[in-house]
């Protein structure tokens, strides 16, 4: 899960596997595979970096177990 911040400063966790698109319009809008849209304070690049970090952790754990 990645930690993000809504515009009202509420912090929440999001499963990055549910992300379909991330756009800056200029607010960062995350569209989930369900069609739901979430606006967050983090930039598109920050969201991208969080997802990459999450995936690195997940994949490293997968290969440690082998």
C-alpha positions in Angstrom: 0.0 0.0 0.0 1.1 3.6 -0.6 0.3 6.5 1.6 -1.3 9.5 -0.1 -2.9 12.8 1.1 -6.3 14.0 0.0 -6.9 17.8 -0.6 -8.5 18.0 2.9 -5.2 16.8 4.4 -6.7 13.3 5.2 -4.0 10.6 4.8 -5.0 7.3 3.4 -3.5 4.1 2.0 -4.1 3.0 -1.5 -3.4 -0.3 -3.2 -1.3 0.7 -6.2 -2.6 -2.3 -8.2 -6.0 -0.5 -8.4 -4.5 2.5 -10.2 -5.4 2.8 -13.9 -4.2 6.4 -14.6 -2.5 9.3 -12.8 -3.0 12.8 -14.3 -2.1 16.4 -13.4 -4.9 18.7 -14.4 -3.3 20.7 -12.5 -4.4 18.8 -9.4 -3.2 15.2 -9.4 -6.2 12.9 -10.2 -5.9 9.2 -9.7 -8.4 7.1 -11.6 -8.9 3.6 -10.3 -9.8 0.5 -12.3 -13.3 0.8 -10.9 -13.6 4.3 -12.5 -13.5 6.1 -9.1 -11.4 9.2 -9.1 -9.3 10.5 -6.2 -7.6 13.9 -6.1 -4.4 14.0 -4.0 -1.8 16.6 -3.0 1.1 14.5 -4.2 2.4 15.2 -7.7 2.1 12.7 -10.5 5.9 12.1 -10.2 5.6 11.5 -6.4 2.8 9.0 -7.0 4.9 7.3 -9.6 7.9 7.1 -7.3 5.8 5.7 -4.5 4.4 3.0 -6.8 7.9 2.1 -8.0 9.2 1.9 -4.4 6.2 -0.3 -3.4 6.9 -2.7 -6.3 10.6 -2.9 -5.5 9.7 -4.0 -2.0 7.1 -6.5 -3.2 9.4 -8.1 -5.8 12.4 -8.2 -3.5 10.4 -10.1 -1.0 9.2 -12.5 -3.7 12.8 -13.4 -4.6 14.0 -13.6 -1.0 11.6 -16.5 -0.4 13.0 -18.6 -3.3 
